[in-house]
Amino acid sequence: MKGKSSSPVEASGRSYEDQASQPVGWVERSETHQCGQSGENDGFCCALPILQNPDGPNPTNLTAPLQAELADIAAADLTRRRRILASPCRRAVIVGGQEKINFASNDYLGLAANADIAGALADGARRWGAGSGASHLVSGHFAPHEQLENELAAFTGFARALTFATGYLANLAVTPTFAQRGAAIFADKLNHASLIDAMQLAKAGGAAVRRYPHTDMAALERQLAASAAAAKIIVSDSVFSMDGDLAPLPQLLRLAEQFDAWLVIDDAHGFGVLGPQGRGSLAHFGLPAAERILLMGTLGKAAGVGGAFVAGSATAIEYLRQKGRSYIFTTAAPPALACALSRSLRHIEEGEPLRQRLFAHIARLRDAAADLPWPLLPSATAIQPLIIGDNTAAVALSAALWERGLWVPAIRPPTVPAGTARLRLSLSAAHTEEDMGRLLAALRELANLNE
C-alpha cells in the first residue's frame, strides 16, 4: 500500500477500522452498523467512531483536555478500539454476527476452547468455588495453586515457581524486587510494556537503568563492563511480541555469568511453543535452569487459559514471595483456573503434533509472502509481522482483510516505532490449510489492487 489514496476499501464506505477524526468513546446513533444493528443503540455493537459527546455539549475543565488529546489520537489514525466476540476464542470467531478467521489471538496451540481444559475449569469451579477470596499470603492459596506451582517448576526445570494473576503483575514483581537502590538494570529497547513499566518502578526505587539497542550484545557488554553497580539485572523478552524474533539467550546468559548478573527472561510467547515438549525458549536453546535466571511465562497464550508464573531457584522464588509487591498485595486468581492450567500443561507436553502443524503454517506463510510488496520481518515464531509503514495504509489493509472474512489486526505507534505500522499475523495450530490459503489469496489480491 503506497499511501492513503491507495486504500482498497475506499469505495466500500466506512470500514470497521475507519479512522474518523472524532475521538473514541462517542456513539453515532442513527446509521446502519457493520455489525448489522441499526438505528438507536446503547453503544455495545461494533467499534465505530464516536460522534455524540458522552459528556454533553459543554465539556468541563477536566474533560476538555482529554477530548482534545483523544481527537489528536484519532487524527493520527492511532485510536484503539475493541470488538466484541460472540463465540469462544477459536480459529473462526463470531463478531458482529459475522464469522471471521482469527489471525489476531495468541492462542498458538488452539487450547483456549479445548473441551478437556474447559471441563477441568468447570469441575474446578464446582469443587473450589468461583473465587479465591484473598491474596495468596492471607487465605487465598488453595491446593490447586500449590499443585500448579509444583508442576510448573518441574516442567521448566527450576526448583520453584510462583503463580500470578497476569503476566503484567508477574513482571511488575520481578524487576523492582531484585533491582533495588544501587542496582543497575540493562534492558532491550524492544521489551514489552510490562517490562518497561517494571523498569520504571525500579528506577523510582533508586535503581539505574540502561537500555541497549535491540539484541545488540556488543552494546550490552560495553554497558555491563562500564557499570560499577553492586547488583546487575539483565532484562529481555525471549520472543519479542511485535517483531516475533528471538533474543540471543545463549549470549545473554554468557554475559550474565561473566558480569555476575541476574537474567530476567519474559517467555510469554515462547512457553508452550518452543523447545522440546513446549518447555519454552530456554529449552529451545538447550540452556540450563541456571540459578541466576528468573523465568516469567504467561498462561493465557499457548496455554490457553490465563495467569502467569515466575520460576527460579528456591532462594530467589522465596525472596520474590516475601518482597514482590504485586504478588503480596493482590487477590489470588480463582483456584479453578489452576485446575484448568494443570490440565493445559498435559496438553502442552503431549502437543508435538500441534507444534508441528503450527510451524508448517509458519513456513508456508513465509514462503508465499516472498512475492508480496510488504516485507515480513525475520521471525521463526507464530508472530509474523507484515510491515506496511503508513498508519492509514495499515488500517486500510486490515479493514480490507476484515471485509474478506479475515481478522488481522493493524499495529501502529506507539506500540511500534513510527513508520513501521504493520499487520501482526498471529498463527495457530488451530488454523487449517484452507484458512492459510484464504489468507494468502486475499493478500495477493490486495497487493494486485495497489500495484
C-alpha positions, 0 to 999 in steps of 0.5 A, spaced: 500 500 500 503 506 497 499 511 501 492 513 503 489 514 496 491 507 495 486 504 500 482 498 497 476 499 501 475 506 499 469 505 495 466 500 500 464 506 505 466 506 512 470 500 514 470 497 521 477 500 522 475 507 519 479 512 522 474 518 523 477 524 526 472 524 532 475 521 538 473 514 541 468 513 546 462 517 542 456 513 539 453 515 532 446 513 533 442 513 527 446 509 521 446 502 519 452 498 523 457 493 520 455 489 525 448 489 522 444 493 528 441 499 526 438 505 528 438 507 536 443 503 540 446 503 547 453 503 544 455 495 545 455 493 537 461 494 533 467 499 534 465 505 530 467 512 531 464 516 536 460 522 534 455 524 540 459 527 546 458 522 552 459 528 556 454 533 553 455 539 549 459 543 554 465 539 556 468 541 563 475 543 565 477 536 566 474 533 560 476 538 555 483 536 555 482 529 554 477 530 548 482 534 545 488 529 546 483 523 544 481 527 537 489 528 536 489 520 537 484 519 532 487 524 527 493 520 527 489 514 525 492 511 532 485 510 536 484 503 539 478 500 539 475 493 541 470 488 538 466 484 541 466 476 540 460 472 540 463 465 540 469 462 544 476 464 542 477 459 536 480 459 529 473 462 526 470 467 531 463 470 531 463 478 531 458 482 529 454 476 527 459 475 522 464 469 522 471 471 521 478 467 521 482 469 527 489 471 525 489 476 531 489 471 538 495 468 541 492 462 542 498 458 538 496 451 540 488 452 539 487 450 547 483 456 549 476 452 547 479 445 548 473 441 551 478 437 556 481 444 559 474 447 559 471 441 563 477 441 568 475 449 569 468 447 570 469 441 575 474 446 578 469 451 579 464 446 582 469 443 587 473 450 589 468 455 588 468 461 583 473 465 587 479 465 591 477 470 596 484 473 598 491 474 596 495 468 596 499 470 603 492 471 607 487 465 605 487 465 598 492 459 596 488 453 595 491 446 593 490 447 586 495 453 586 500 449 590 499 443 585 500 448 579 506 451 582 509 444 583 508 442 576 510 448 573 517 448 576 518 441 574 516 442 567 521 448 566 526 445 570 527 450 576 526 448 583 520 453 584 515 457 581 510 462 583 503 463 580 500 470 578 494 473 576 497 476 569 503 476 566 503 484 567 503 483 575 508 477 574 513 482 571 511 488 575 514 483 581 520 481 578 524 487 576 523 492 582 524 486 587 531 484 585 533 491 582 533 495 588 537 502 590 544 501 587 542 496 582 543 497 575 538 494 570 540 493 562 534 492 558 532 491 550 529 497 547 524 492 544 521 489 551 514 489 552 510 494 556 510 490 562 517 490 562 518 497 561 513 499 566 517 494 571 523 498 569 520 504 571 518 502 578 525 500 579 528 506 577 523 510 582 526 505 587 533 508 586 535 503 581 539 505 574 537 503 568 540 502 561 537 500 555 541 497 549 539 497 542 535 491 540 539 484 541 545 488 540 550 484 545 556 488 543 552 494 546 550 490 552 557 488 554 560 495 553 554 497 558 555 491 563 563 492 563 562 500 564 557 499 570 560 499 577 553 497 580 553 492 586 547 488 583 546 487 575 539 485 572 539 483 565 532 484 562 529 481 555 523 478 552 525 471 549 520 472 543 519 479 542 511 480 541 511 485 535 517 483 531 516 475 533 524 474 533 528 471 538 533 474 543 540 471 543 539 467 550 545 463 549 549 470 549 545 473 554 546 468 559 554 468 557 554 475 559 550 474 565 555 469 568 561 473 566 558 480 569 555 476 575 548 478 573 541 476 574 537 474 567 530 476 567 527 472 561 519 474 559 517 467 555 510 469 554 510 467 547 515 462 547 512 457 553 508 452 550 511 453 543 518 452 543 523 447 545 522 440 546 515 438 549 513 446 549 518 447 555 519 454 552 525 458 549 530 456 554 529 449 552 529 451 545 536 453 546 538 447 550 540 452 556 540 450 563 535 452 569 541 456 571 540 459 578 541 466 576 535 466 571 528 468 573 523 465 568 516 469 567 511 465 562 504 467 561 498 462 561 493 465 557 497 464 550 499 457 548 496 455 554 490 457 553 487 459 559 490 465 563 495 467 569 502 467 569 508 464 573 515 466 575 520 460 576 527 460 579 531 457 584 528 456 591 532 462 594 530 467 589 522 464 588 522 465 596 525 472 596 520 474 590 514 471 595 516 475 601 518 482 597 514 482 590 509 487 591 504 485 586 504 478 588 503 480 596 498 485 595 493 482 590 487 477 590 489 470 588 486 468 581 480 463 582 483 456 584 479 453 578 483 456 573 489 452 576 485 446 575 484 448 568 492 450 567 494 443 570 490 440 565 493 445 559 500 443 561 498 435 559 496 438 553 502 442 552 507 436 553 503 431 549 502 437 543 508 435 538 503 434 533 500 441 534 507 444 534 508 441 528 502 443 524 503 450 527 510 451 524 508 448 517 503 454 517 509 458 519 513 456 513 508 456 508 506 463 510 513 465 509 514 462 503 508 465 499 509 472 502 516 472 498 512 475 492 508 480 496 510 488 496 510 488 504 516 485 507 515 480 513 520 481 518 525 475 520 521 471 525 521 463 526 515 464 531 507 464 530 508 472 530 509 474 523 509 481 522 507 484 515 510 491 515 506 496 511 509 503 514 503 508 513 498 508 519 492 509 514 495 504 509 495 499 515 488 500 517 486 500 510 489 493 509 486 490 515 479 493 514 480 490 507 482 483 510 476 484 515 471 485 509 474 478 506 472 474 512 479 475 515 481 478 522 488 481 522 489 486 526 493 493 524 499 495 529 501 502 529 505 507 534 506 507 539 506 500 540 511 500 534 516 505 532 513 510 527 513 508 520 513 501 521 505 500 522 504 493 520 499 487 520 501 482 526 499 475 523 498 471 529 498 463 527 495 457 530 495 450 530 488 451 530 488 454 523 487 449 517 490 449 510 484 452 507 484 458 512 492 459 510 490 459 503 484 464 504 489 468 507 494 468 502 489 469 496 486 475 499 493 478 500 495 477 493 489 480 491 490 486 495 497 487 493 494 486 485 489 492 487 495 497 489 500 495 484 
